[in-house]
Amino acid sequence: MIETLKKLNNQFYNETFSKHGEDVRSLGWGSKESQNIRFRVLLEMGIKGGQSVLDVGCGFGDFYDFLLSQNINVDYVGADINKNFIKVAKQKNKSVIFHLSDTSSFSNDSFDWVVASGVFCFDDENNNLNKLTKNLSKLYNISKKAAAVNFLSSETKGNIKEGFRHYKPQNIINAALTITNKVSLRHDYLQNDFTVYLYKE
C-alpha cells in the first residue's frame, strides 16, 4: 500500500479504536450485519474448508470467526497494518497467525484465496487507478485460485462520506480485466458496496 494511504488508514482506525475498542465500529462498519453480508460475498468467491486464506486488512480477524460460524475450517492468515487490531486479533485467536504487515510480506502463489475488505476506502490524491491496479495485481498474484476485493460504490443511493473514496464499478472492472479476463463483479448485496473477484482458474 502507498505510504500516504497507510498513514490515513492508521490515523482513522486509531481514532475509532480509541472510541469503540473491540467493536465493528472501530473497523468502519456500520453494523455486524453489514459486515457479515460483506463476509458472505467474500466466501461466495468459492472458499472451501481445508483451503488456505489470506485476509488482507483483517482487523480483529472477524472473517476467520465468520468462516468458523459457517463450519468452514481453513488455513487462515490475517494481515493488517494497525497494531491495535493485530494485538486484539492475536488475543482472540491464539492459534491463528496474524501479521502486522501489508502485502509486501507475502510471495506469489502463497494462498489459495486472498480477500481484502475495506482496504481501499480512503480518499487520497495518491489513490489513483494506476496504483490501485498494481495493488489488485499484487493481491491476485499472492493467490493460487482467486482474490476478492470490495469497494465503496459511486452508484450508492445514500450519502457519500467525506474522506472516503467511492469507486465507479466500471473503472474497477476495467482495471481487473488488465490483470485477468476471469473477472466477476457483485453489486447486488448492499447499495453502497461492490466486490470484484479475480480468478486464476
C-alpha positions in Angstrom: 0.0 0.0 0.0 1.1 3.6 -0.6 2.7 5.3 2.4 0.2 8.2 2.5 -2.7 5.7 2.5 -1.1 3.8 5.3 -0.9 7.0 7.3 -4.6 7.8 6.6 -5.6 4.3 7.4 -3.8 4.2 10.8 -4.9 7.7 11.8 -8.6 6.8 11.1 -8.6 3.4 12.8 -6.6 4.5 15.8 -9.2 7.1 16.4 -12.1 4.7 16.0 -10.4 2.1 18.2 -9.9 4.7 21.0 -13.6 5.4 20.9 -15.1 1.9 20.4 -12.5 -0.7 21.3 -13.2 -4.2 20.0 -16.3 -3.4 18.0 -17.3 -3.3 14.4 -17.5 0.5 14.6 -13.7 0.5 15.1 -13.4 -1.2 11.8 -15.6 1.4 10.0 -18.5 -1.0 9.5 -22.0 0.3 10.2 -23.1 -2.9 11.9 -22.2 -6.6 12.5 -25.0 -7.4 10.0 -23.4 -5.4 7.2 -20.0 -6.8 8.0 -21.4 -10.3 7.7 -23.1 -9.5 4.4 -19.7 -8.5 3.0 -18.1 -11.6 4.5 -20.7 -13.8 2.8 -19.9 -12.3 -0.5 -16.2 -12.9 0.0 -17.0 -16.5 0.9 -19.1 -17.0 -2.2 -15.9 -16.4 -4.3 -15.5 -20.2 -3.8 -13.7 -20.7 -0.4 -14.0 -24.3 0.9 -12.8 -26.0 4.0 -9.3 -27.2 4.1 -8.0 -24.5 1.8 -5.7 -21.5 2.7 -6.9 -17.9 3.0 -5.0 -14.7 3.4 -7.1 -11.9 4.9 -5.6 -8.5 4.0 -6.8 -5.8 6.3 -8.0 -8.4 8.7 -8.9 -6.1 11.6 -9.7 -8.3 14.6 -9.8 -11.4 12.5 -13.6 -11.4 12.3 -13.6 -13.1 8.9 -12.0 -16.1 10.5 -14.7 -16.2 13.1 -17.3 -15.9 10.4 -15.8 -18.8 8.5 -15.9 -20.9 11.6 -19.6 -19.9 12.2 -20.3 -21.4 8.7 -18.5 -24.6 9.7 -15.7 -23.8 7.2 -12.2 -24.6 8.6 -9.4 -23.1 6.6 -5.7 -22.4 7.0 -6.2 -18.8 7.7 -3.6 -16.0 8.0 -4.5 -12.4 8.8 -2.5 -9.3 8.0 -3.2 -5.7 9.0 -1.0 -2.5 9.3 -2.8 -1.4 12.5 -1.0 -2.7 15.6 -4.1 -2.3 17.9 -6.1 -4.5 15.6 -3.4 -7.2 15.4 -3.0 -7.2 19.2 -6.7 -7.9 19.7 -6.8 -10.5 16.9 -3.9 -12.4 18.5 -5.6 -12.3 21.9 -8.9 -13.6 20.4 -7.4 -16.4 18.4 -4.1 -17.5 19.8 -3.7 -20.5 17.4 -4.1 -18.3 14.3 -1.2 -16.5 12.6 -1.6 -12.7 12.3 1.0 -10.4 10.7 1.5 -6.7 11.4 2.2 -6.1 7.7 0.9 -5.2 4.3 1.0 -7.4 1.1 4.8 -6.9 0.7 5.4 -9.6 3.2 3.8 -12.3 1.0 5.2 -14.1 -2.1 3.3 -15.1 -5.2 1.0 -18.2 -5.1 1.2 -18.3 -1.3 -2.5 -18.9 -0.6 -5.5 -20.5 -2.3 -7.6 -17.4 -1.7 -6.9 -13.8 -0.9 -9.5 -11.4 0.5 -9.3 -7.7 1.1 -12.3 -6.0 2.7 -12.4 -2.2 3.3 -8.7 -1.8 2.3 -9.2 0.8 -0.4 -11.8 3.0 1.2 -9.8 6.2 1.9 -9.7 9.2 -0.4 -6.3 10.5 -1.3 -4.7 12.1 -4.3 -2.2 9.2 -4.5 -5.0 6.7 -4.6 -5.3 6.7 -8.4 -6.4 4.0 -10.7 -2.9 3.0 -11.9 -1.6 2.5 -8.4 -4.8 0.7 -7.4 -4.4 -1.7 -10.3 -0.9 -2.5 -9.1 -2.3 -3.3 -5.7 -5.0 -5.5 -7.2 -2.4 -7.3 -9.2 -0.3 -8.0 -6.1 -3.4 -9.5 -4.3 -4.1 -11.6 -7.4 -0.5 -12.8 -7.6 -0.4 -13.9 -4.0 -3.4 -16.2 -4.6 -3.4 -19.6 -6.3 -7.1 -19.5 -7.1 -8.5 -16.0 -6.8 -8.6 -12.7 -5.0 -11.8 -10.9 -3.8 -11.7 -7.1 -3.1 -14.6 -4.9 -2.1 -15.1 -1.1 -2.6 -17.5 1.7 -1.8 -19.6 2.3 -4.8 -20.2 5.6 -6.6 -23.6 4.2 -7.5 -24.9 4.4 -4.0 -28.3 6.0 -3.4 -27.2 7.1 0.1 -24.8 9.7 1.4 -21.2 9.7 0.3 -19.0 10.2 3.3 -16.3 12.9 3.1 -12.8 11.5 3.1 -13.8 8.1 1.7 -13.3 7.0 -1.9 -16.3 5.8 -3.8 -15.3 4.0 -7.0 -17.1 3.6 -10.3 -17.7 -0.1 -10.8 -16.9 0.2 -14.5 -13.4 1.6 -13.7 -12.6 -1.3 -11.3 -13.8 -4.0 -13.6 -11.7 -2.5 -16.4 -8.7 -2.4 -14.1 -9.3 -6.0 -13.1 -9.5 -7.1 -16.8 -6.0 -5.8 -17.3 -4.9 -8.5 -14.8 -7.1 -11.4 -15.8 -10.0 -12.0 -18.1 -11.7 -14.2 -15.5 -13.4 -11.4 -13.5 -16.8 -11.2 -11.8 -18.4 -8.2 -10.2 -21.0 -8.3 -7.4 -23.2 -5.2 -6.9 -26.2 -7.0 -5.5 -25.8 -7.2 -1.8 -25.5 -3.6 -0.3 -26.5 -0.4 -2.0 -23.2 1.3 -1.3 -20.8 -1.5 -1.9 -19.5 -3.9 -4.5 -17.0 -6.7 -4.7 -14.7 -7.9 -7.6 -13.5 -11.5 -7.9 -10.3 -12.0 -9.9 -9.9 -15.7 -10.8 -6.9 -17.8 -12.0 -8.9 -21.0 -12.6 
